[in-house]
Amino acid sequence: MPAFRTEPTRDDIAAVRRIVTSTGFFRPDEIDIAAELVEERLGQGLEASGYHFVFADGEEGEAGASIGYACFGPIPCSLTSWDLYWIAVDAAAQRGGLGRALLEAAEASVRAQGGKALYIETSAKPQYDATRFFYEACGYALEHVFQDFYAPGDGKAVYSKRL
């Protein structure tokens, strides 16, 4: 299993772009946002940005050689609720349990910081069927689907899990 770490580096900006692009699921503007969250964490720090990370580095564990990551943070104006903003595994490393390990590491971090619930939003398009199945297999419950949220025919599915 790859080595996990929680502190982002400058190399992670490019790594996140590469990982998210490799999935084939995201538009260019979404890829930009994923990388910008790393930039914000590096520029503003943890407290100001609110962005927590878990990175899975390749077998040698070199920073910047990430093959998957999760980004999460506390929901403003809530005391114990957190959002999972991103979780992605490089296409070449999928189907080996790394996504589940990243999600479990994020959940453990949230619990350690007093979080009681983790919320996840994802697309309701058929392309995301495997993503939604993954969340359900990891113990998340579908709370609601907002029809046509992202675009016509592209709803938002909201999942939650009590930690």
N, C-alpha and C positions, 0 to 999 in steps of 0.2 A: 504494500500500500504506500502511496506517496506520502511525503512528509507534509504536515500541516503547519501553517504559521498564520499569525493575525496582523502583523504589521506590514502595510503595503510599502513598496519601493517604487522609484521612478520607472523601473522596468515593467512594473505591473500595468501601467497605462497601456502599453503596446500588447502585453499578454492578454489583458481583458478584451481588447479589440479583436485579437486573433481568436480567442476562445469563443466569444459571442458570434463573430462572423462565421466560424466553422460550423455552427449549428444549422445555418441556413434559414433560421426562423425570423430574423430581425431586419428591419429597415435600416438604412444608413443613419437616420436621425436617432433611432433607438440605440444603435451601436455607439454613437457619439455620447449619448447620455450615460451609458454604462461606463465608458472611459472617464467621463467628467466626474463621476462620483469618486473615483480613485484620486483624481487631481484635487478635488475639493478636500478630501481627507488629508492628502499630503500638504496642501497649502494652508488649511485652517486648523488642522489637528482634529483629534477625536471629539473633544467636547463641543467645539464650535460646529463641526460638520454633522455630528451625530451618526456618521457612517462607520459601522463595524464590518470587519472582513474576516473571512477564513479563506486562505489560499491553499491549494493542493499543488505542491511542486513535484516535478518529475522524480524519478527514482533516486537521483543524486541529490535532490533537495536544493538545487540552486534557485535563488530568488530570480524571478523573471522567466523561469522555465515552467511557469504554472500551466497545469493542464485542466484546472477547474477552480471555481471560486464561488463564494456566496457573499452577498452584501445585505446587511440588515441593520435596523436601528429602531430606537423607541419611537412610538407614535406621539407627536406633540400633543400636549394637553391630556394625555392619559397617564395613569400612574404605573400600570403594569402590562400594557399592550405594546407589542412590537410588530413591525412590518418586515417581511422578507422582500427586499427590493429586487434582487437578482440571485439566481443560482444557475450556473452553466458549467458544463463539462465539455472539453474539446471533443469534437465528433469522433476522433480516433480513439478516445479513451472511454467512450460511453459503453454502457451495458456491463460494467464490471463492478458495480457497487459504489463507485466514487460519489455519485450524486447523493445517495443515501448517507454516506459517511459525512459529506459536507453539510447536509441538512441536520444530521444529528449533532455535529460540532457546533453549528449555529444555535440549535435549540439548547445545548448545554451552556453556551455562552449567555444566552438570554436568561436562562434559569439562574445562573450564577450572579446575574445582575438584578435579580428580583423580578424578572419578567414572568408573567403567568399565562400569557397567550401569545401565539404567533399567527399573524394573518398573511395570506398570500393572495395576490391577484394575478390572473393569467387570462389569456384569450380563450374564448369559447369556440373558436373555429375548429373544424375537424383536424386540421394540421396539429393541434395541440392535444389531441385525444391521449397520446402516450404521456404527455406532461401531467394532465389531470389524473390519469390512472396512477402515475408515480406518487402524486401528493396523497391520493386516497390510500394507496398501499403503505404510505408512511404515517397513516393515522389522522390525516386531515379530513375534515367534514366540509362538504360544499354548503356554504351558507346562502348564497344567492347568485343568480346570473342576471346581469343588467344587459338587456338586449341592445344591440347596435351601439354599444358604448364607445368602442375605439373607431368604428367606421360602420357603415351599413353592412349588416351581415356578420359583424365581428363584435360579439358581446364580451363582457368582462365577467369571469367566474371568480368569486371570492371564497376562499377556503380559510378555515381556522383550526387551531389545535390548542387545547388547554395543556399547559406544560406542568 
